[in-house]
Amino acid sequence: MAPSGLAPASRLNLGDAVHDGWTAFCRAPWSFVLYAVLLTGLQILLQPLQDHILRGARGEAIGALDLLLFLFGLTASLAVSCWGNVGMVRGAWQALAGQRPSLGSLLRWDQRGFSRVFQAWMAMGAVLLVPLLAIALVLSLAALVLWLLERAGLQLSDSSLVLPGILLAVLVLLLLGLMLLAVLYFSVNQQFLAQVALLEQRAPLESVQRGRSLVDPQWILLLLLLLIKSILMVVGLITFGVGLLVAWPVVSCITTAAYRQLAKVEPDPSVLNPGSPY
C-alpha cells in the first residue's frame, strides 16, 4: 500500500509519459478498445433517459416520472463513467508493468475501488463548487441590479450611470475570468484524481490534496500534458467519434504513465486484483 504521507513528486518527462502510455495501450489494444465500446454503448443506452428533462426546453410539460427518469439516467451514467475509469486505470497500470490486461480483468467489479474513486470525484466537485457558487452569487446580484434599473426605467447609457455601468461590466468580466481560471486550475491539478484514489487508497479529500501536491510544483508542465491529451481526444472526436474508442484508453494510459512517473508508488496487489481480499 502507498505510504500515508504526501511523497514529493518527481520531475515529469512528457516524452516518456506519452511513449510509455502508448506502449502500454499497444500491449492490449483490443481489450482497451472493446472495453471502451462496451462503456460507450451503455452510455448511449442511458442517454434517452436523460433526454426526458429536455421536454421543458421544447415547451412540453415535465412530469414527476420524467424527472425521476432523468435523475436515474444521470446517476447511472455517472456510475458507468466511474466504473469505466476504475477499469481503465487498473488496466493501464497492469500494462505499464508489462502485463496484457484482458477484457475480463478490465470489466472486473471492484466495489471498494469504485467507492473510493466516486467519493473522490464528489469531494473534488464540492471543493470546486464553493468558489463557483460564490462567483455565481455575485453575477446573480449584478443581474438583479440590471433588472431593478430596467424596472425603474433607467438605462446604463444614462449619463449618471455610465461609470457604475462600466464598473459593473468590468466586475462581471473579471468574475467570469476567475471562474474559467478556477476550472482550468482544477482540471490540471486533479487529472490524476482517479489514479490517486484507486491506487493509493486515500480518503476523498486526501486524494484531492495529493493531486495538488503532485501537480502544483510543475503546473505548467502538467498543463502541457492536459493539452496533449485534449488534442488526442479532439482528433478522436472529429473522426466521426470512432477514434474516441481508441483515444480514450490511450489518454488513460498516458495519464497513468505520467502519474506512475511522478508518484513512484507501489499499489497494494489487491487493488490490481480486486477478487482477492483487501
N, C-alpha and C positions, 0 to 999 in steps of 0.2 A: 504493500500500500504506500501511496505517496506520503511524504512527511507532512505533518500538520502545519509547519511554518511556511512562510512565503519565501520560497527559494528565489534567489536573484536570477533574472533572465540572462541567457547568453545572447551574444550578438547574432542577429538573424542574417543568413546568407540567402538572399532572394533566389539566386540562380539554383542553389542546391535544393531549396524548398520546392521550386517548380519541377526540377528534374526528378527529385525523389518522389514527389506526388504523382507525376506522370508514370514513372516506373512502377509504382505501387498499383496504379489503375491497370496497367498493362499485364500485371500478374494474373488478374482475374476479370478481364473486361466484360465477359458475358454475364458473370454473376452480378457485377455492379449495374450493368445496363438493364438486365431483366428485373432487378430489384427496383430500379428507378421506374421501369414500365409499370410494375405492379402498383407502386405507390401513386404514380400519376393516374392510373386507371381508377383507383379508389377515390382520389380527389375529384376526378371528373364525375364519378357516380354520385358524390356528395354535393356537387355544385347546384343541381336543381333544387335541393332543399334550401340552400342559402338564397336562391333567387326569389323565394316567396316574399321576402321583405321588399323587393323591387316593385311590388304591385302598387305601393303608395306613390312611387315616382311616376307611375303610369296613370295615376288618378283613380286607381281601384281601391276598394276598402280592404283594410288589413284586419283579419280576424285573429282571435286567440290562437287558433290552430296554425295559421301562417307564422306567427311569432314563435311558437313552440318548435315548428319545423326548422325555422331559421336558426334558432339557438342550438337545436340538436345538430344540424348540419355544420354550424360553425365550430361547436365543441368537438365533433367527430373529426373535422378537417384539421383542427389544431392537434388532436391526438395522433392522427396519421402522420402529420409533419414531425412531431416529436419522436414517434416510433421510427420513422424513416431516418432521422438524424442519429438516433442511437445506433441503428444498424450500420449506417454509413461510417460513423466514427469508429465503431468496433472493427468493421471490415477493413477500413483504411489502415488502422493501427496494425492489424494482423498482416496485411500486405506489405506494409513498411518493414515489418520484421522478417520478410522473406516467405511468408505463407501465401497460400492461394485460397482465400475465403470462398466457400461455396454459397450458393443461393440460400440453402437451408440455414447456414450459420448467420447470414445477414437477416433472415426472417425470424430467427430465434427470439422468442419473447423474453424480455428482461424487466421484470416488474420494478426492481429497485433502481436499475439504471434509468428506466423511463421516468420514474418518480423524481429522481434527482435532477434530470435534465428539465423536466416540466416545471419543477419548483424554481429552478434557476432562471428559467425564462420569465416566470411570474415575478421573481424578485427584480430582475432587470427592468421589466415593464413598470413595476412600482417605482423604482428609482428614477426612471426616465419620466414617469408621469408627473412627478412633483413639480419640476421646473416647467414642463409643458403646460400644466394646469395653471400655474402662476402667470405665465405669458398669455395664455388664452383668456384668463380673467381680465387682465389689463386691456387686451384687444376688445373684449366684450364691453368693457367700460367706455372705451373710445367710441365704439359703435353706438352705445347708448347716448353718449354726448351728442353725436351727429344727429341721431334720431330726435332728441329733445330740441336741438336747434332748428331742425326742419319743422317740428310741430309748432315751434314758436314763430315760424315764418321768417327765420333768419337764414342767410346763406353764408358759406365760408368766403364768398367773394366780397362780402360787405367789408368796407374799409376797417371797421372796428374789430373784425375777426380775422384779418389776414395773418397777423403774427401768431395768434393762437392756433389758427388752421395749419400754418407751416410747422409749428412745434408739434402738433398732433400727428401730422403726416410723418415727420421725422421719427417720432416715438413709435408709430406703427411699423415703419420700415426697419427700425432698429430691433424691435421685438421679433419681427419675422426673421430677421437675420440671425438673432440669437437662437431662435427655435431651430433653424436649419443647422447652425453650428452644433447645437446640443445633439441633434440626431446624428450628424456626421461623427462627432466625437465618440458617441456610444457605439455607433456602427463599427468604428475602427477598433476601439479597445475591448469590445465584447465579441469579436469574431471567433474567439476560442472558447466561448462560454460552454458549448456542448462538450468539448473535449475536457475542459477542467471539471465540470460537474460529473461526467461519466467516469473518467479515468483516474481522477484524484479523490473522488468520493467526498467532496466537500459539501458543507451546508450551503443553502441558496445564496445568502449574502456574502459568504466567504468566497463562493465561486465568482461573484461579480467583482469583489475586491482583488481576487487573484488575477482576473483578466486585466485589471488596471495595472497591477504590479508588473505583469509580463510585457504589456504594450507601451505604457506611458514613457519609459525611458528612451524608446526608439519609435515614437508615434508616427513620424513622417515616413519611416521605412515601412511600417505596417500599413500606412495609408496607400503606399505604392502596391503592396500586396493585395489590398482590397480592390484597387483599380484594375490590377491584372485579372483577378477573379471576376470582377464585374464585366470586363471585356469578353472573357470566355463565355459568360452567361448570355451576354448580348449576341455574340456570334451564334450561340446555340439557339437563341430565340428567333433570329432572322432566317434561320434555315427551316422555316415553317414549324418551329417548335420541336422538330425531331431531334435536332442537335442538343437540346436541353437534356435529353436522356443520357447523353454522354458527358455534357458539360457539368451537370450536377455532381456525379460521382468523381469526376476529375477535380473539380473545385474542392470537394470534400477531402480528397486525398492530399491535395496541395495544402489546404488549411491544416490538416492533421500533421503533415510533414513539417510545416513551419512551427506548429505547437511542440512537436517532438524535439525539434532542434532547440527551441527556446527553453522549454521547461525541464528537459532531461529527467523525466520521472519514469519509474517502473511501476505500472499499474498492477494491482492485485490480480493474480491469474483468474480468479473467479469473475472478474469484470469482463474479461475476454472470453470466458466460457461460462455464461450465466446459468448453465444447467447444474454447476457444482455449487455447494453451499458457501455462503459468504462467511 
